[in-house]
Amino acid sequence: MDTETRESWSGKLGFVLAAAGSAIGLGNIWKFPYITGMNGGGAFVLVYLGCILLFGLPLMLCEIAIGRKTGRNPYGAFKALQVKRSRMADAIAVLLLLGSLSLAGAGHYGFAAVLFGAALLFLWLGFAAVGLLSLITAMIILSYYAVVGAWIVDYVYRSFSGGLHFTQVSEAAEVFRNYQDTEPGRIALELVIFMTMTAGMIIFGIRKGIERCSKVLMPLLLFLLLAVIVRGVTLPGAREGIRFFLNPDFSKLSTAGVLEALGHAFYSLSLAMGITITYGSYLRKDENIFSTAVWVVALDTAAALLGGLAIFPAVFAMQLAPDAGPGLIFNVLPATFYRIPGGMGWVWAGLFFLMMTIAALTSAAALLESGVTFLMDQFKFRRVPTVLCTYAGITLLGFLTCYSTNHWDNLPGVDRFVRNVFNVRTGSWFDLLDKLTSNWMLPLLGLLTVIFVGWIWGARKAGRELREGTHGFADENLITLLSGFRGEPRYMDSANSGLTVLTLWGLLVRYVAPVIMATIFIQVITA
Ligand code: TRP
């Protein structure tokens, strides 16, 4: 392993900000607020926080440990850690095959084919298949995530050029629909702009590219978010919105809501897609993985809560109804901001969409980087040509999404084929990709990752990697205390103390998480 030539983050701050940049995205500021609103407000928030602590943080620790131990991309990392062919990999291949058959029996040929492909990969590569599948998932996500990025770029432009003057949600919705239906060329152009910024962020490498950009963009994101929040909560009538967002109503929380909370916890933390392994592979051995992970999780959770505060108080104060789905930011918000008295609505709208651009950009950069790291590791390519090629490839894939978002008939043959094979009648290409990746691949890959760390690599060995870098930490700041580390390695040695953080983590990873996540995955398949 040529670790000497491999780059690294300059320090903890660089890693934390880059990883937080990947985690904080559309999921936090757009999706989290509205699913919270639909699932009983504060009740959902509590369940979500539980999922973050019980499953999100442990899985994040697993992924950083895998990445740092091996110093490789997800595929190379799983391959390096699976010392020999395991029976468990074969057993999983068989289970996947069975799942695929039952899906085919129910007429879901497309999803059945995906599971079938996963089963074959498992037979062939063992757990390295998890790494490969997560990379493929990441690239598919990027191809539609970037399209939303393109819409947001459009709305930044519209805000500042005075194009968002609606007082009614219906007018805003009309404009958004028109834009989607009749201007695919414009979206494609904006996609190129967005992807160019994304590639620009990573082309100079880990330290000079991603890290340097994150150090500027993340504080800017926080600043913009706070500015929009202050404007919103100081409007008369804002309190209703805060109540809608945070008052717990347990009667509205269903089992489906609990499942949604878990899925969203992974999605929001950018887990199970190889990103955290990739970023972890550039982490130095002397960094404390626990405290970095706690930081990333805390920042991501804070961003989700702040996202809700940026949106709901203003929406309620302007007497509009919170809407679900893309409608919330592209329909309700433009009308909300325009109604703010004083004629300065466009400024708030512009700042809001600028903030969303940053959130989407740093996440897209992480996705692209995982593909780039893979190609550079496995084929010894140099960075610049690799970035340029993946950039071009993903942009082309994104064009498909642009031309089919609302109207599949823009791609007649593809339309009929995909609809029949995946057995979907409604929704777009966009919805399909989202469903395939976040509802299916993500729980599956998360599950396989914890099984791998708990049982194949082994919780004990993984624990040793987690412990690396905690020695000699004498500072007793809040985070090191929170994560259970006070310098003395003895403190967390499972051999001589009862229930330490590390043993707790081991139990979660080996038993609790696999059982609960398998249950959820089965629910998803049979739903
Ligand atoms: N976490 C991102 C968000 O909240 C979305 C996301 C999911 C993501 N998986 C990812 C981003 C992987 C980058 C890499 O919007």
Residues whose N, C-alpha, C, O or C-beta is under 5 A from the ligand:
A	BS01	LIG	S22 A23 I24 G25 L26 G27 N28 Y267 S268 L269 S270 L271 M273 I275 S363 A366 L367
